[in-house]
Amino acid sequence: MKYQVYNQDGQTAGERELSDKVFGVKFNADLVHQAVVAQQANERPVLAHTKIRSEVRGGGKKPWRQKGTGRARVGSSRSPIWRSGGVTFGPTKDRNFSKELNKKMKQKALLMALSDKVSQKNLVIVDAWQLPEAKTKVFNQALSALEKAAGLGDKRSWLIINAQDEAVKRSSKNLSYTKTINLDNLNLVDLLKYKNLLLSADVITALEKKYV
């Protein structure tokens, strides 16, 4: 399929042929949902942790002798039935929330998200970045020009995938409605979270080389 290409000033710079194997994959909501759940589960930190009796400080000495006191026998003051003792069946850092997903399924879900950006006309392709300096104002002007040229309106959320240009990353860092990531960090959750996707021509080439 052919797709419009712009320069950073928002002017038409021709068309580009996009591979159907990357940007023309039929959307499957069930697979995408499964991949999103797996990614979020694998990124989930284990925060809640209660100490068992072996982790609670103290309790090394037997509180009183085994016999002759008239009281119940006790081996440690850190027993779970004692105040300030260990916790029984509490949440621990040993919990594992990770989920396994087939590599081909993850890749397919990612390509579905990319294809959805194309079908919804939320993909913008820029031929090359030539920022004179790494300034937020300069990049914001370029982004506004691209938004207007593509008919997207203003202040939409943008995911910018950058291959090598460090100036793009630094210039977009202070814009609250954008996120810039390297191509190696491309992931499904970010693709779905941000409404619009901005790719440069070299990123398109790298994607097609990787997945075709």
C-alpha positions in Angstrom: 0.0 0.0 0.0 1.1 3.6 -0.6 1.2 6.1 2.2 1.9 9.8 2.3 5.3 11.1 3.4 6.0 14.6 4.7 9.1 16.6 5.5 9.5 18.1 9.0 7.9 21.4 7.8 4.7 19.6 6.9 5.2 19.7 3.2 4.4 16.7 1.0 7.5 14.7 0.2 6.0 12.0 -2.0 4.6 8.6 -1.2 6.1 5.4 0.2 5.1 1.8 -0.4 4.4 0.0 2.9 4.6 -3.7 3.3 1.3 -5.5 4.0 3.2 -7.9 6.2 4.0 -5.1 8.7 1.3 -2.5 8.1 -1.5 -4.5 6.7 -2.2 -7.2 9.3 -5.8 -7.9 10.2 -6.6 -6.8 13.8 -7.5 -9.5 16.3 -8.7 -7.9 19.6 -8.4 -11.1 21.6 -4.7 -11.6 20.7 -3.9 -8.0 21.3 -5.6 -8.1 24.7 -3.7 -11.3 25.6 -0.4 -9.7 24.6 -1.1 -6.5 26.6 -2.0 -8.4 29.7 1.2 -10.5 29.4 3.4 -7.4 29.0 1.9 -5.5 31.9 2.1 -8.6 34.1 5.8 -9.1 33.3 6.4 -5.4 34.1 4.5 -5.6 37.4 6.8 -5.0 40.4 6.3 -7.1 43.6 5.9 -4.4 46.3 3.9 -6.0 49.2 6.0 -8.1 51.5 5.4 -9.3 55.0 8.0 -10.9 57.2 7.7 -14.5 58.2 9.0 -15.6 61.7 12.5 -16.2 60.4 12.8 -12.6 59.1 11.5 -10.7 62.1 14.2 -9.3 64.3 14.8 -10.9 67.7 13.2 -14.0 69.1 16.4 -16.0 69.5 16.0 -16.6 73.2 13.3 -18.8 74.6 10.9 -16.5 76.5 10.7 -18.9 79.5 11.7 -22.4 80.4 9.8 -25.3 79.0 8.2 -26.6 82.2 7.2 -25.5 85.6 5.8 -22.0 85.0 2.2 -23.0 84.4 2.2 -21.2 81.1 2.0 -22.7 77.6 5.4 -23.7 76.2 6.9 -21.1 73.8 10.0 -21.4 71.7 10.2 -17.9 70.3 8.7 -14.5 70.9 8.5 -14.0 67.1 5.9 -16.7 66.7 3.0 -15.6 64.4 0.6 -15.8 67.4 2.6 -13.3 69.3 2.4 -9.5 69.0 5.2 -8.2 66.8 5.8 -11.7 65.6 5.9 -13.0 62.0 3.0 -13.0 59.6 1.3 -16.2 58.5 0.2 -16.4 54.8 0.9 -12.7 54.1 2.0 -11.4 50.7 5.7 -11.9 50.0 8.2 -10.8 47.4 8.5 -14.3 46.2 5.2 -14.0 44.2 5.5 -14.3 40.5 3.1 -12.4 38.3 4.8 -13.1 35.0 2.9 -14.6 32.0 4.4 -16.5 29.1 3.4 -15.7 25.6 4.6 -17.3 22.3 7.1 -15.1 20.5 5.1 -15.2 17.3 2.0 -14.2 19.1 3.7 -11.1 20.6 5.1 -10.2 17.2 1.7 -10.6 15.6 0.0 -8.4 18.2 2.7 -5.7 17.7 2.2 -5.7 13.9 -1.6 -5.5 14.4 -1.1 -2.4 16.5 1.1 -0.9 13.7 -1.4 -1.8 11.1 -4.3 -0.3 13.1 -2.4 3.1 13.1 -2.3 2.9 9.3 -6.0 2.0 8.9 -7.1 4.7 11.3 -4.9 7.3 9.6 -3.0 7.9 12.8 0.4 7.2 11.3 2.6 10.1 10.1 5.8 9.5 8.2 8.5 12.1 8.0 11.3 11.7 5.4 14.1 12.7 7.7 14.7 14.9 10.8 17.0 17.9 10.2 16.6 19.9 13.4 19.0 22.9 13.5 19.3 22.5 17.3 17.9 20.4 20.1 15.2 22.8 21.2 11.7 22.0 22.4 10.3 25.1 20.6 11.8 24.0 17.3 10.5 20.5 17.6 7.0 21.6 18.7 6.8 23.8 15.6 7.7 20.9 13.4 5.2 18.7 15.2 2.4 21.2 14.8 3.2 21.5 11.0 2.9 17.7 10.7 -0.3 17.6 12.6 -1.9 20.3 10.4 -0.6 18.6 7.2 -2.0 15.2 8.2 -5.3 16.7 9.4 -4.9 15.5 13.0 -5.6 18.7 14.9 -3.5 20.0 17.8 -2.2 18.6 21.0 -2.9 14.9 20.3 -0.8 12.3 22.1 2.2 11.2 20.1 4.5 8.2 20.2 7.7 9.0 18.3 10.0 6.1 17.4 13.5 7.4 16.7 16.3 5.3 15.2 19.4 7.4 15.9 18.7 11.1 16.1 19.5 12.2 19.7 18.2 15.8 19.0 14.7 14.5 18.5 14.7 12.7 21.8 16.1 15.8 23.7 13.7 18.2 21.9 10.6 16.2 22.6 11.4 15.4 26.2 9.6 18.4 27.7 6.4 17.9 25.7 3.8 16.3 28.0 1.8 14.8 25.1 4.7 13.0 23.5 6.9 10.1 24.2 10.0 9.2 22.3 11.5 5.7 22.3 14.2 3.9 20.4 13.2 1.4 17.8 14.7 -1.4 20.0 12.2 -0.4 22.8 9.1 -0.6 20.6 6.3 -2.3 22.5 2.6 -2.9 22.3 1.4 -1.0 25.3 2.9 2.3 24.2 1.5 1.8 20.7 -2.0 1.5 22.1 -1.6 4.2 24.7 -0.6 7.0 22.3 -3.1 7.9 19.7 -0.7 9.0 16.9 2.5 7.4 15.7 5.3 9.3 14.1 7.9 7.4 12.2 10.9 8.5 10.1 11.7 6.8 6.8 14.7 5.0 8.2 12.5 3.5 11.0 10.1 2.3 8.4 12.9 0.6 6.5 14.2 -1.0 9.7 10.8 -2.3 10.7 10.2 -3.9 7.3 13.7 -5.4 7.3 13.1 -6.9 10.7 9.6 -8.3 10.3 9.2 -9.1 6.6 
